[in-house]
Amino acid sequence: MKILGVDPGLGRTGWGVIREERGKITALEYGCIETDKNSNEGKRIAIIYKEITMAIEKHHPEAISIEKLFFNKNVTTALSVGQARGVVLLAAINHGLIIGEYTPLEVKMAVAGYGRADKSQIGEMVKVSFGLSSVPRPDDVADALAIALTHAVSYRIRNLV
């Protein structure tokens, strides 16, 4: 199964495509969509939609895994993350993908085994899990791969039960 993991944000949206096959998980490609903070929100959202759609059409994943929006003290940040999430979900629905949504706590538990793991711990676990030579940067990319890994692990567990 191919899974596209996404860590949404209006300024930076991390993404990563992984493949889970016979218990082996491989990172195929990953990157970060960055938008200009001086551009209007509509243009920024359109860029995210276009880039995620290109990743979907290039890799043909069966599923997309995305971080759930959690309450944030900064309402402006929460709204912009919500906008990015919305267009990513729209792209997924338009391509008929299975959608998995995970909280930051669920991702940390699945990847690091500890719900209070910090960014550096998640990055290191992503590096080790995929046999990468370095931690993917920026953190949004490592987070996207962690979110995809969470879906792979969760999917495998659901199918064993």
C-alpha positions in Angstrom: 0.0 0.0 0.0 1.2 3.5 -0.8 0.4 6.2 1.7 0.8 10.0 1.3 1.5 11.6 4.7 0.8 15.3 5.1 1.6 17.8 7.8 -0.5 20.8 6.7 0.3 24.4 7.1 -0.3 27.5 5.0 3.3 28.6 5.1 4.8 25.1 4.9 3.1 21.8 4.1 5.3 18.8 4.6 4.5 15.6 2.6 5.9 12.2 2.1 5.0 9.1 0.2 5.8 5.7 1.7 5.1 2.1 0.6 4.2 -0.7 3.0 4.7 -4.1 1.4 4.9 -7.4 3.3 5.8 -5.6 6.5 8.6 -3.6 5.0 8.1 0.2 4.9 10.0 2.4 2.5 10.0 6.2 1.9 9.6 6.8 -1.8 9.7 10.6 -2.0 9.2 13.5 0.3 9.3 17.3 0.3 7.9 20.6 1.5 5.5 22.9 -0.2 6.3 26.5 0.8 4.2 29.5 0.1 5.1 33.2 0.2 3.7 34.8 3.3 3.2 38.0 1.3 0.9 36.3 -1.2 -2.9 36.3 -0.6 -4.4 33.3 1.1 -6.3 32.2 -2.0 -3.1 31.9 -4.0 -1.3 30.1 -1.2 -4.1 27.6 -0.9 -4.2 27.0 -4.7 -0.4 26.2 -4.6 -0.9 23.7 -1.9 -3.8 22.0 -3.7 -1.8 21.9 -7.0 1.3 20.5 -5.4 -0.5 17.8 -3.4 -2.5 16.9 -6.5 0.8 16.5 -8.4 2.2 14.2 -5.7 -1.0 12.1 -5.8 -1.0 11.8 -9.6 2.7 10.9 -9.7 2.6 8.3 -6.9 -1.0 7.0 -7.0 -1.3 6.3 -3.3 -4.2 4.3 -2.0 -4.4 6.4 1.2 -3.6 9.8 2.6 -2.7 10.3 6.2 -3.1 13.8 7.6 -2.6 15.4 11.0 -5.9 16.3 12.8 -6.4 19.9 13.7 -6.1 20.3 17.4 -7.0 23.4 19.4 -4.3 25.9 19.3 -4.0 29.0 21.5 -3.2 31.0 18.4 -6.4 31.2 16.5 -4.8 32.7 13.4 -2.5 29.7 13.1 -5.3 27.2 13.7 -7.4 28.9 10.9 -4.5 28.8 8.4 -3.8 25.1 9.2 -7.5 24.4 8.7 -7.4 26.0 5.3 -4.4 23.9 4.2 -6.0 20.8 5.6 -9.2 21.5 3.7 -7.5 21.7 0.3 -5.4 18.6 1.0 -8.6 16.7 2.0 -10.3 18.0 -1.1 -7.5 16.7 -3.3 -7.7 13.3 -1.5 -11.5 13.1 -2.0 -11.2 14.1 -5.7 -8.8 11.2 -6.2 -10.8 8.6 -4.2 -8.2 8.1 -1.5 -8.7 6.4 1.9 -8.3 9.2 4.5 -6.6 8.6 7.8 -6.5 11.4 10.4 -4.3 11.3 13.5 -3.7 13.6 16.4 -0.1 14.7 17.2 -0.3 12.4 20.3 -1.3 9.4 18.2 1.6 10.1 15.8 4.1 10.4 18.7 2.9 7.2 20.3 3.0 5.2 17.0 6.5 6.5 15.9 8.3 7.1 19.2 6.3 5.1 21.7 6.0 8.2 23.8 3.2 10.8 23.6 5.5 13.7 24.7 8.3 13.0 22.2 9.7 16.2 20.8 10.5 17.2 17.2 14.1 15.9 17.3 12.9 12.5 18.7 10.3 12.1 15.9 12.9 13.1 13.3 15.4 10.6 14.6 12.7 7.8 14.6 11.7 8.7 11.0 15.4 8.6 10.0 15.9 5.1 11.6 12.5 3.7 10.5 13.2 4.5 6.8 16.9 4.0 6.9 17.6 7.6 5.8 21.1 9.1 6.0 19.8 12.2 7.8 16.6 13.6 9.3 14.4 15.1 6.7 14.2 18.9 6.9 12.3 21.0 7.6 10.5 19.4 10.5 7.3 19.5 8.5 8.7 16.8 6.2 9.8 14.5 9.0 6.3 15.0 10.6 4.6 14.1 7.3 6.6 10.9 7.0 5.8 10.1 10.7 2.1 10.7 9.9 2.3 8.3 7.0 4.1 5.7 9.1 1.4 6.1 11.7 -1.2 5.2 9.1 0.8 2.2 7.9 1.1 0.8 11.5 -2.5 1.5 12.3 -3.7 -0.1 9.0 -1.6 -3.2 9.7 -3.0 -3.5 13.2 -6.6 -3.1 12.1 -6.1 -5.9 9.5 -4.6 -8.3 12.0 -7.5 -7.9 14.4 
